[in-house]
Amino acid sequence: MRIGAFELAEPVPDLNEPHAMAVISSWMDAGKSASMTLALLEESTEVGALATLSRPGEFFDFTRYRPVVSRNDDSAEIKLTNATVTYAKRESGFDFIFLRLPEPHAMAEIYIDSIVELLKSFGVKRYGLVGSIYDMVPHTRPLLVTGSASSESLQNSLSAAKVIASNYEGPTTILQLIGQQALQSGIETFDLIVHMPGYFSPEDDYRGQKRLMEVIGSLYGIPLPQECNDKAREQEEQFIQVAEQFLEQQPQLRVILKQLEDNYDARTKKEKEEIRLSPDVEKFLQELGKRFEQS
């Protein structure tokens, strides 16, 4: 069965007013925090395959998203980048749809139309985009999460989870049009972005995963797994130790850290005028990042 450019897995499930959440794996997924959050949500429910693009090469450039070769005994398998959609049925209430959506290199409008058509075909009631980015935020403050929602009640729920209203203007991903078109189709929408210190960038950032799970958990009543909490705490303690050692060796950098903290505090207090950061901040971030990598 086809819906737009997607081929559905058989048998096609009957979903109850599902809520959908998406990550953009090739762009807004720093430290893989967003994609790990989606994986954790899938682990908390019984998940099944729903759809993939029937011809991903129509949308993706495989000289940029390189195929991956894996070997098993004497055989080799080549895996192509693809958009993947899974679903999770719950014992009561609405179900979930999870989307992993690489950014397209061609035919973006058809790609987006197909995704929105898929959402509408399954009667999706809410669509959310979840992401993670590295930003000029201090390690001495809780991770900042910004976001927005299409309804006042959902925005209030985000605010209750300490999500700061987003006021970003500038370049963005073409996949933001999914939310715009979904809203025009009567689907409630939201987005969540966790901002993490740019001078600490592990391959798997569990701190970002934990913070996103805290917000999503508050929306849907999903408890934070203890393993997720433990990994984030261990990573946080490791980084704080390295950062403090670095600051002891170069105490003048505490002035720069104070600028980052003041900027963070201004954002969380919704002050209109953002504090200008010193030109030395970039040097501080680079040096601290190198120090952590060597530890």
Secondary structure, 3 states (H helix, E strand, C coil): CEECCEEECCCCCCCCCCEEEEECCCCCEHHHHHHHHHHHHHHCCEEEEEEEECCHHHCCCCCCCCCEEEEECCEEEEECCCCEEEEEECCCCCCEEEEECCCCCCCHHHHHHHHHHHHHHCCCCEEEEEEEEEECCCCCCCCEEEEEECCHHHHHHHHHCCCEECCCCCCCCCCHHHHHHHHHCCCEEEEEEEEEECCCCCCCCHHHHHHHHHHHHHHHCCCCCHHHHHHHHHHHHHHHHHHHHHHHHCHHHHHHHHHHHHHHHHHHCCCCCCCCCCCHHHHHHHHHHHHHHHC
